[in-house]
Amino acid sequence: MNQAAPLTLGVLVSGGGRSLENLSEAISRGELSARIALVVSNTPEAFALQRAKRLRIESTLIPQQGFASPELYSAAVFAALETAGVELAVLAGFLRKLVIPARWLGRVINIHPALLPAFGGKGFYGERVHRAVLESGVPSTGCTVHYVTNEYDTGPILLQRSIAVRPGDDVHSLAERVFAEERLALPEAIRLHASGKLRWQEGRVVRGD
């Protein structure tokens, strides 16, 4: 990796936090030159907050209630990230739309459990995605890591990993196999971003030197 120091991450969560734990494990194994400075959740029910405590990672709860607009809520989230010195924000099952400030474009990524642009957009998250995949009859699915813009699931793609949909798959079996690919895709996407091999440039992903 070409960076001189570990990349400082902020991880945004709304649910169980398996991707958070996966990133922490990849860092501990020396597979990812990064440190998680802050975990942010929009809900106190997120089990990811308990994972963060067990992993001794600082966390903060920023509930959406009480903010007059999405812009004000997002401003509070990014203020917390900036206070923690975060260089790259990672949306790992964060179920709240963020308004991305211009200074953060190209510094926020999301992992989505399908091959975008298919099965993306508002309302497509978690088991809803896998159910839609099965109902559609498509032969393959997977996961996508992309830069986040101010439209749902439309930002430039960093990488994708695909798997075949098996005849006997149900929502749960498919979700587990897709998550196995997510475990590989998210750390790899962060490595690519950190190394400059892939980077944001004027709203698209370009290859670095």
Number of C-alpha atoms within 10 A of each C-alpha: 13 9 11 8 10 14 21 18 24 28 28 27 27 21 21 17 23 17 23 26 16 16 24 19 14 17 17 13 10 9 13 20 20 22 18 24 18 23 27 26 27 21 20 15 12 17 16 27 26 16 18 21 12 9 13 9 16 15 21 16 15 17 15 18 10 9 12 9 11 14 15 14 22 20 16 15 22 20 12 18 22 12 9 17 14 20 17 22 25 26 26 21 24 22 18 18 14 21 19 19 13 9 7 15 18 24 19 20 26 24 25 27 27 28 20 20 12 11 21 17 13 11 11 18 17 16 14 13 20 25 16 14 20 19 9 10 10 11 12 14 24 24 24 26 30 25 27 27 22 13 13 14 24 15 23 20 22 25 17 22 17 16 16 13 20 12 9 7 13 13 16 12 14 23 19 11 17 23 18 13 18 25 18 14 20 27 22 17 22 23 21 18 23 22 17 17 15 21 21 19 12 9 14 14 19 15 12 12 7
